[in-house]
Amino acid sequence: PHSSLVHMFDTVRRNFGSCDFQFTGLTNNGAAWELDRAAAQVSLERAVQRRQPLILLGTAFSYVHLLDHLVATGRRVELPAGSRALETGGYKGRSRTMFRHELHALITERLGIPQSRIVCEYGMSELSSQAYDAVAEGTDRSAGANLQPSTFNLQSEPKRRIFRFPPWARVQLVSPETGQEVDEGGTGLIRVWDLANAWSVMAIQTEDLGIQRGKGFELLGRAALAEPRGCSLMTV
């Protein structure tokens, strides 16, 4: 009930969701988030039967749970054209870890959603704003819209995804050795200044690594030996 990520998804449901919106997260006896795999599969198959485009919202580890279930049961769901997937990242030790392009390739293979229709979000409990990604300039976001999952190359070259915050937030990438902002193309820790944090601290220094890309950044992942953290770990 206190997870900011669950609150965000519920806000999306109230404002944009249809009457048959379904939340398939549950907590186990250890108060850890899990996916109700059977309920998720029923929702997916219902969307296929109705030929109704579906928007999937989930953490990276929830997608791994779903995709591993589909692989184990030999199922592949071809979601209707126009379907989208929002992936918020973060494995938090809840599943095996995958490179982002491998996860997205498996989403395409098992759910029929092309990579051009997968959106990534970067956020955290301590921030009121989130960053969303875009495929690097010069690439066609519609490319692959008609790609058949059976012919998708899981080893294909990953497309660069650049994350950007809304105008009221700023991101800096700083050297972990000097604390100074890195140059364009340099790697550093992600620091976020968020004016929406009206009742909290304005700047957050993370332990996430990124590459400076103009006014945005390319996300690399957690720094070595950094503690797993995140709102998807918080259930009580």
C-alpha positions as CSV (number, residue, x, y, z in Angstrom):
1,P,0.0,0.0,0.0
2,H,3.0,2.3,0.4
3,S,4.8,1.5,-2.9
4,S,5.1,4.6,-5.1
5,L,5.2,2.4,-8.2
6,V,1.9,0.7,-7.3
7,H,0.4,4.2,-6.7
8,M,1.7,5.4,-10.1
9,F,0.2,2.3,-11.9
10,D,-3.1,2.9,-10.0
11,T,-3.1,6.5,-11.1
12,V,-2.8,5.4,-14.7
13,R,-5.6,2.9,-14.2
14,R,-8.0,5.6,-12.8
15,N,-7.2,8.1,-15.5
16,F,-6.7,5.9,-18.6
17,G,-7.6,2.3,-17.8
18,S,-10.6,0.4,-19.0
19,C,-13.2,-1.3,-16.8
20,D,-11.4,-4.6,-17.2
21,F,-8.0,-3.4,-16.0
22,Q,-6.3,-6.0,-13.9
23,F,-3.6,-5.9,-11.3
24,T,-1.7,-9.1,-11.2
25,G,0.8,-8.4,-8.5
26,L,0.7,-10.2,-5.2
27,T,2.8,-10.6,-2.1
28,N,4.1,-14.0,-0.8
29,N,4.5,-15.1,2.8
30,G,7.8,-13.2,3.0
31,A,6.0,-10.0,1.9
32,A,7.9,-10.0,-1.4
33,W,6.3,-9.0,-4.7
34,E,5.4,-11.8,-7.0
35,L,3.5,-12.1,-10.3
36,D,0.2,-14.0,-10.4
37,R,1.3,-15.9,-13.6
38,A,-2.0,-17.6,-14.2
39,A,-4.0,-14.4,-13.9
40,A,-1.6,-12.6,-16.2
41,Q,-1.8,-15.3,-18.9
42,V,-5.6,-15.2,-18.8
43,S,-5.6,-11.5,-19.3
44,L,-3.2,-11.8,-22.2
45,E,-5.3,-14.5,-23.9
46,R,-8.5,-12.5,-23.4
47,A,-7.0,-9.5,-25.2
48,V,-6.0,-11.8,-28.1
49,Q,-9.5,-13.2,-28.3
50,R,-11.1,-9.8,-28.3
51,R,-8.5,-8.4,-30.7
52,Q,-8.1,-5.6,-28.1
53,P,-4.7,-3.8,-27.9
54,L,-3.2,-4.1,-24.4
55,I,-0.9,-1.9,-22.4
56,L,1.3,-3.9,-20.0
57,L,2.9,-2.0,-17.0
58,G,5.5,-3.8,-15.0
59,T,8.9,-4.0,-13.4
60,A,11.7,-5.8,-15.2
61,F,11.6,-8.7,-12.8
62,S,7.8,-9.1,-13.2
63,Y,8.4,-9.4,-17.0
64,V,11.0,-12.0,-16.4
65,H,8.6,-14.0,-14.2
66,L,5.9,-13.8,-17.0
67,L,8.2,-14.6,-19.8
68,D,9.9,-17.5,-18.0
69,H,6.4,-18.9,-17.4
70,L,5.5,-18.6,-21.1
71,V,8.8,-20.3,-22.1
72,A,8.3,-23.1,-19.5
73,T,4.8,-23.8,-20.7
74,G,5.7,-23.5,-24.4
75,R,3.3,-20.6,-24.9
76,R,3.6,-17.5,-27.2
77,V,1.0,-14.8,-27.2
78,E,0.6,-12.6,-30.3
79,L,-1.0,-9.5,-28.8
80,P,-3.0,-7.3,-31.1
81,A,-1.4,-4.6,-33.1
82,G,-1.1,-1.3,-31.1
83,S,-0.2,-3.1,-27.9
84,R,2.5,-1.4,-25.7
85,A,4.7,-2.4,-22.9
86,L,6.1,-0.1,-20.1
87,E,9.1,-1.6,-18.4
88,T,10.3,0.2,-15.2
89,G,13.6,-1.7,-14.8
90,G,15.0,-3.0,-11.6
91,Y,15.6,-6.7,-10.8
92,K,16.2,-6.2,-7.0
93,G,17.2,-9.8,-6.7
94,R,13.7,-11.0,-7.5
95,S,14.6,-12.8,-10.7
96,R,17.5,-13.6,-12.9
97,T,19.1,-10.4,-14.4
98,M,19.0,-9.8,-18.1
99,F,20.5,-7.2,-20.4
100,R,17.8,-4.8,-21.4
101,H,18.0,-5.6,-25.1
102,E,17.7,-9.3,-24.3
103,L,14.6,-8.7,-22.1
104,H,13.0,-6.6,-24.8
105,A,13.8,-9.2,-27.5
106,L,12.1,-11.9,-25.3
107,I,9.1,-9.6,-24.9
108,T,8.9,-9.3,-28.7
109,E,9.3,-13.1,-29.2
110,R,6.8,-14.2,-26.5
111,L,4.2,-11.3,-26.5
112,G,4.5,-10.0,-30.1
113,I,5.2,-6.4,-29.0
114,P,8.0,-4.9,-31.2
115,Q,10.8,-3.1,-29.5
116,S,9.6,0.2,-31.0
117,R,6.5,-0.2,-28.8
118,I,8.4,-0.8,-25.6
119,V,8.9,2.2,-23.3
120,C,11.3,2.3,-20.4
121,E,10.9,4.4,-17.2
122,Y,13.5,5.5,-14.7
123,G,12.3,6.6,-11.3
124,M,12.6,5.9,-7.6
125,S,10.7,6.4,-4.3
126,E,12.7,9.5,-3.5
127,L,11.7,11.4,-6.7
128,S,8.4,12.8,-7.6
129,S,9.3,12.8,-11.3
130,Q,10.3,10.0,-13.7
131,A,12.4,9.9,-16.8
132,Y,11.3,8.1,-20.0
133,D,13.3,6.8,-22.8
134,A,13.5,7.3,-26.5
135,V,15.4,5.4,-29.2
136,A,18.4,7.5,-30.3
137,E,17.8,10.1,-32.9
138,G,18.0,8.9,-36.5
139,T,16.3,5.6,-35.9
140,D,12.8,4.8,-37.0
141,R,10.6,4.1,-33.9
142,S,8.1,2.4,-36.2
143,A,10.7,0.0,-37.6
144,G,9.9,-3.6,-36.8
145,A,6.2,-2.9,-36.1
146,N,5.3,-5.8,-38.4
147,L,8.2,-8.0,-37.3
148,Q,7.2,-11.6,-36.8
149,P,8.4,-12.9,-33.4
150,S,9.5,-16.2,-34.9
151,T,12.1,-14.4,-37.0
152,F,13.4,-12.0,-34.3
153,N,17.1,-12.2,-33.6
154,L,17.7,-12.4,-29.9
155,Q,21.4,-11.5,-30.5
156,S,20.6,-8.4,-32.6
157,E,22.4,-5.1,-31.9
158,P,20.6,-3.2,-29.1
159,K,19.2,0.2,-29.9
160,R,20.4,3.1,-27.8
161,R,17.8,4.4,-25.4
162,I,18.1,7.9,-24.1
163,F,16.3,8.8,-20.9
164,R,15.0,12.4,-20.3
165,F,13.2,14.0,-17.3
166,P,10.4,16.5,-17.7
167,P,11.4,20.2,-17.9
168,W,11.1,20.8,-14.1
169,A,13.8,18.2,-13.4
170,R,17.5,18.2,-14.3
171,V,20.0,15.3,-14.4
172,Q,23.7,15.5,-13.8
173,L,26.2,12.7,-14.3
174,V,29.1,13.1,-11.9
175,S,32.4,11.3,-11.5
176,P,32.4,9.0,-8.5
177,E,36.1,9.9,-7.9
178,T,35.8,13.7,-8.1
179,G,32.1,14.5,-7.8
180,Q,32.5,16.8,-10.8
181,E,30.1,16.6,-13.8
182,V,31.4,14.4,-16.6
183,D,31.7,15.6,-20.2
184,E,29.5,14.5,-23.1
185,G,29.8,10.8,-23.6
186,G,31.4,10.3,-20.2
187,T,30.2,7.8,-17.6
188,G,29.2,8.8,-14.1
189,L,26.7,8.5,-11.2
190,I,23.2,9.8,-11.9
191,R,22.3,12.9,-9.8
192,V,18.7,14.3,-10.2
193,W,17.4,17.7,-9.2
194,D,13.6,17.5,-9.0
195,L,11.5,20.7,-8.3
196,A,8.5,18.5,-7.9
197,N,10.0,17.3,-4.6
198,A,8.2,20.2,-2.8
199,W,8.1,18.4,0.6
200,S,11.3,16.6,0.4
201,V,15.0,17.1,-0.6
202,M,15.5,18.7,-4.0
203,A,18.5,16.7,-5.2
204,I,19.1,12.9,-5.1
205,Q,22.5,11.3,-5.5
206,T,22.0,7.8,-6.8
207,E,24.3,4.8,-7.1
208,D,23.2,4.2,-10.7
209,L,25.6,4.7,-13.6
210,G,24.8,6.4,-16.9
211,I,26.4,8.0,-19.9
212,Q,26.0,11.7,-20.6
213,R,23.9,12.1,-23.8
214,G,23.0,15.8,-24.4
215,K,20.2,16.8,-21.9
216,G,19.5,13.1,-21.2
217,F,21.4,10.0,-20.3
218,E,21.9,6.4,-21.3
219,L,21.3,4.1,-18.3
220,L,24.0,1.5,-17.6
221,G,22.7,0.1,-14.3
222,R,23.8,-0.1,-10.7
223,A,27.3,0.7,-9.6
224,A,29.4,-2.2,-8.5
225,L,28.6,-3.3,-4.9
226,A,25.6,-0.9,-4.7
227,E,22.8,-2.1,-2.4
228,P,19.6,-3.2,-4.3
229,R,17.0,-0.6,-3.6
230,G,13.7,0.6,-5.0
231,C,10.0,1.1,-4.5
232,S,9.2,-2.3,-5.9
233,L,10.9,-3.8,-2.8
234,M,8.7,-1.9,-0.4
235,T,5.4,-3.7,0.4
236,V,4.6,-2.5,4.0
